Amino acid sequence: MIGVEAASESNGGDDEASVPASTQAYAPKWRRTPARSVLHPMTWKEANEWKMQTHNPLRKQQDAEIHGSTRSRKHSDQATPELAHNVASHYNQRQDVGTEARKNSPIIGLKRFNNWVKSALINLYAPPESEDQKGIRILDLGCGKGGDLRKWDQQHVSEMVMLDIADVSIQHARSRYTESSLPWDAHFFVGDGFRTPLDQLVPQHLLRPMFDVVTMQFCLHYGWDTEENARTMLTNVAKWLRPGGIFIGTIPDEETLFGRLEETGDATALEFGNDEYKVEFDIRYAQGDMPFGNKYHFWLKDAVDNVPEYVVDWRMLESIANEVGLRLAYKARFDQILVDGYQNKHLRHLLRRMNVLDQSVTADGSVAPNVTPSLWEACTLYVGFAFQKDDF
Ligand SMILES: C[S@@+](CC[C@H](N)C(=O)[O-])C[C@H]1O[C@@H](n2cnc3c(N)ncnc32)[C@H](O)[C@@H]1O
């Protein structure tokens, strides 16, 4: 086992000569540490720093195993609260079915559209180049299986740091990166980005220079259970983002969640949805009454099985974001992002290339995505946003 010496003992001038020979059960002649010094296992942070110092590219596979096994043990046995553990196991259990099987998914239209929306946010808001022209540095918080890696190829990227609480997902993400032969470096970490300061999960030298972009796609709402977690998460986003840097993300839209519950016409209704998706609340609160911990279960055909999520109170999100130096630059529901993105030549081209549109424009001048009306209802549950870090 990798170990480091207990500092107090090894620095204290203790040596073999001061230990009576009769008490030494084992007294090797060439030992390098003083007798009675104790070996402790490395902490996760120390192991990371040690690993990063070595920087041997041939060690990549081994590194992934270190990250995966050590961290998941820590999280599942001690540190991870039940909620985070449940989310991690849900995503760990979901198989990466591969490109061909993904195409046959019954919700392929939604997946393509969501992917396009993420590409739109990247293309419209992420800077194509860093200030020093060396390429942008990106933090992907809640990166999952690394499905967004290739979406950055229009930007000049120099480095990505990928973090997720699900260790199996991180292993997939790492393999996907290796297979993609992308021309930038990527580093993968397993950790709870809502409950742990980022500098305890990622080695210092990967946090500087600061990130040009932090991306959090379909993830932030899992961390809206308590104010403390929401603050830790947004501090993790803002603290390592350079002045003028961009934070982009996607979450379920609070207005739409409350609106659709209203539309059921039943004042006591706890759920809404259709054959493709379902949202079921534990308790019905009025909008704004429960800014954190307003829990619901989300089911999406062929994707998400009743995982607990939390309504993200937008006023609260924006207020904490402002406190940590983030200013709103853009917020739109996904249907509006389609309209906005359609104005952009590259994104219009991407809509066709990614098979998102049935036909480019309908008779009334609007664009028609290639999904059933039921699935479109699931698509339009979400908003995308961009914040900019104060430039001072
Ligand atoms: C719906 S998936 C989205 C994955 C990816 N961002 C994408 O758009 O394809 C949500 C991800 O958030 C991750 N996640 C949830 N809670 C987390 C936490 N506390 N810290 C880090 N990642 C978390 C999950 O493990 C999962 O991979």
The ligand as an SDF file (V2000), in Angstrom:
LIG
                    3D

 27 29  0  0  0  0  0  0  0  0999 V2000
  -28.3280   13.7360  -16.1640 C   0  0  0  0  0  0  0  0  0  0  0  0
  -26.6500   13.3780  -15.8820 S   0  0  0  0  0  0  0  0  0  0  0  0
  -25.8680   14.5290  -16.9780 C   0  0  0  0  0  0  0  0  0  0  0  0
  -24.5010   14.1150  -17.4130 C   0  0  0  0  0  0  0  0  0  0  0  0
  -23.8270   15.0640  -18.4190 C   0  0  0  0  0  0  0  0  0  0  0  0
  -23.5730   16.3540  -17.8360 N   0  0  0  0  0  0  0  0  0  0  0  0
  -24.6510   15.2040  -19.6660 C   0  0  0  0  0  0  0  0  0  0  0  0
  -25.2060   16.2730  -19.9280 O   0  0  0  0  0  0  0  0  0  0  0  0
  -24.7570   14.2060  -20.4060 O   0  0  0  0  0  0  0  0  0  0  0  0
  -26.3410   14.0970  -14.2990 C   0  0  0  0  0  0  0  0  0  0  0  0
  -24.9420   13.8580  -13.7940 C   0  0  0  0  0  0  0  0  0  0  0  0
  -24.7270   14.5930  -12.5970 O   0  0  0  0  0  0  0  0  0  0  0  0
  -23.9190   13.8040  -11.7550 C   0  0  0  0  0  0  0  0  0  0  0  0
  -24.0120   14.2600  -10.3670 N   0  0  0  0  0  0  0  0  0  0  0  0
  -25.0910   14.2400   -9.5680 C   0  0  0  0  0  0  0  0  0  0  0  0
  -24.7850   14.6840   -8.3400 N   0  0  0  0  0  0  0  0  0  0  0  0
  -23.4660   15.0160   -8.3690 C   0  0  0  0  0  0  0  0  0  0  0  0
  -22.5590   15.5430   -7.4100 C   0  0  0  0  0  0  0  0  0  0  0  0
  -22.9540   15.7750   -6.1540 N   0  0  0  0  0  0  0  0  0  0  0  0
  -21.2820   15.7830   -7.7710 N   0  0  0  0  0  0  0  0  0  0  0  0
  -20.8680   15.5110   -9.0430 C   0  0  0  0  0  0  0  0  0  0  0  0
  -21.6930   15.0020   -9.9930 N   0  0  0  0  0  0  0  0  0  0  0  0
  -22.9730   14.7620   -9.6690 C   0  0  0  0  0  0  0  0  0  0  0  0
  -24.4960   12.4090  -11.9550 C   0  0  0  0  0  0  0  0  0  0  0  0
  -23.6430   11.3760  -11.5060 O   0  0  0  0  0  0  0  0  0  0  0  0
  -24.7090   12.3870  -13.4540 C   0  0  0  0  0  0  0  0  0  0  0  0
  -23.5980   11.9090  -14.1590 O   0  0  0  0  0  0  0  0  0  0  0  0
  1  2  1  0
  2  3  1  0
  2 10  1  0
  3  4  1  0
  4  5  1  0
  5  6  1  0
  5  7  1  0
  7  8  2  0
  7  9  1  0
 10 11  1  0
 11 12  1  0
 11 26  1  0
 12 13  1  0
 13 14  1  0
 13 24  1  0
 14 15  1  0
 14 23  1  0
 15 16  2  0
 16 17  1  0
 17 18  1  0
 17 23  2  0
 18 19  1  0
 18 20  2  0
 20 21  1  0
 21 22  2  0
 22 23  1  0
 24 25  1  0
 24 26  1  0
 26 27  1  0
M  CHG  2   2   1   9  -1
M  END
$$$$
